[in-house]
């Protein structure tokens, strides 16, 4: 199941003994800062957790599943996440 950000914010607030408002501000600042840095082309590494980077996806040819007609899928940048060793160990 996918947990919403507010659920994580409540958990972090409880665990860190910070108010939920403070945690929400930190989440928003983190998301904003990371977005800005990724847009600039920077790689973000959170040691023990993982790294975020941007990759260019080339133009692709797809197919409309209803009509079978070929369609052009535009090129775009996509965010990539690679899990760190510590995170991978904790999940497995």
N, C-alpha and C positions, 0 to 999 in steps of 0.2 A: 504493500500500500504506500501511496505517496503522502507524505506529511506536509502540511502547509507551513509556511514560514512562521506564522503566529504560534504554531505548536512548538517549533524549535525555539522560538524566542522565549516562550514560557519555561521550557526545559533549561535553557541557558540561564535565565533569570534565577530560577530555583537553585541550580547548581553553583552559580557564581555569587549568589546573594546580592545581586544588583536588581534594581527595579526593572520591570518589564519595559518601561518607557526608555530607560537608558539603553537596554539591550536592543530595542527597536532602532534607536538612533545609530547605534554601532553597526547593526545589520545594514541599514540604509547607507551609511557612510562607506562601509566595506564594498557594497554592491556598486555604488557610484564610482568610487576610486578604481575598483577593478575594471569596470566598463571603460573608463577613460583611458587607463593604461593599455588595455587590450586593443582599443581602437587605434592607439598610437603604434601598435605593433609590438609592444613589450610582452615578454613572457613573465608570468607570475608564478613563483615557486613558493609553496608553503611547506617547509621542511617537515617530513613525516606524514604529511597529508597528501600532497600531490602538486601538479603544476597545470596551469592554464596557458594556452597559447592560441593564436589565430592562424588558420590555414586558409589558403585560397582554394576554392572549389571551382574547377573549370566548367565551361558550358557543357551541358549534357543533353543527350537526346532521350526523351522518355516516351511513354505511350499512354494515351487516354484509355483507361480500362473500360469505359462504356462504349467508345466508338472504335477503339483500336488504332486511331489516327496518331501518327508521330507528332510529338510536341517538343519545342525547344525549352530547356530549363536553363535559365540565366545563370551566369557565373556569380558567385558570391563568396563572402568570407564567412567562415564557420569557426566557432569556439571549440577547441579540443581540450579534454581533461585527461591527464594521465595520473593514475593513482600512484602514490608513493609506496615504498616498501612497507612502512609501518601500517598504513591503512590496509594494504593488501593482506598482511598477516592477521590483522584484527577481524577482517571479514571472513577469512577462510578458517 
